[in-house]
Amino acid sequence: MIRSTERIAAADVLRGFALLGILLVNMRYFSSPALYDDGVKGSDFDRVFVAVVDVLFEASAYPLFAFLFGFGAMTMFRRLQSRGKRPIPILLRRFFLLLGTGMAHAFGLWFGDILIPYALAGFIMLFFFAAPPRWWRTAAVAVFFLFHGLMALLLTLNVLAGEMETAGGHETAAAAAVRHYRNGTFRDVFWQRWHDWAYVNSDGGLLFTVLTVLPFCFLGGYASCKRWLEPDRHSPAKLRRLMRWALCFGLALKTIPYWAGVNDLTMYIQNSFGGAALAVFYAAAAVFVCGKRSWQRAWRWWQDVGKMSLTHYLAQSLVCTSLFYGYGLGWYGRTSAWQEMLIAFALYATQVWISRFWFARFHYGPVEWMWRWGTYGTRPPFRRRPGQ
């Protein structure tokens, strides 16, 4: 049985891995107007880089974070209950603090924030914490298949009606983004950031994102109740079978646009269903790896990054916008895909090194420490004492 103060290694390892995936996906949006013009400029080498990230990480990293968000919230609820405390007020404060952090991130650093949808999903989960575990499982399956099934059906009807259009660019909006982000003032950057956020989240976009992450949050809560990520919960043979099937099914769906043509329907299947299947593979792989005690020296690096994933997520936005925006180095729209991937791996490697250094001296990441302080209302220990 996991003690109330003990962290679950597989959850932190998975957070660390998902942090790399989400950075690789976000790099194109940090560095170029890919929001409005998703065409890949450059050599065939660049197109290969973009395709690899698209297949392996696009729409597979954020489900992992959503799953872990629900997992962490339910784990926290159960531990607070076991200590005789009232979990709901504490979780409510936690979600409000996450919402505030997300708003500061979205409008102060980068428009592609995911913390706001997670916080809104958290408010919905508040109605389920006292429910039996089967409610979480039912909610996860129902929301996922009803929502995505309906969307896929509507897109299929458009195909049969001959009304399907392939995704196109918006040259004027892309040019404005380049002008403001590369050469604009702080004011120009702020209003461009606001425009980009509204473009993604208005007209039901924010609701769409919440409904997209919500089933993974429910599944994470169910996984916490059933202790899916705890050590020795699954046999290696069972995990290998799950990994094999999830990987084959996920790659088959993730490559649909490459062999069936690029349009709204194939891209939706790729992201919504293929991304979820590949996320299952990554989650099973994390549990499998953490079950190998002889591999601990390797997976501890991922674990340390995952323990301060919120700090690193915000730091990625700070560093990348400083590199690409005009108030920094002004590289926006000037880098190729392979250069962006090189920057991403260099940044992540730096975060891995910082994490090992940090946890030798401190209990929590800086943002996690402040979040914990605000959640519980008492100041937690920060610096480790000698010998701890």
Beta strands, then each sheet from edge to edge (+ up, - down):
end
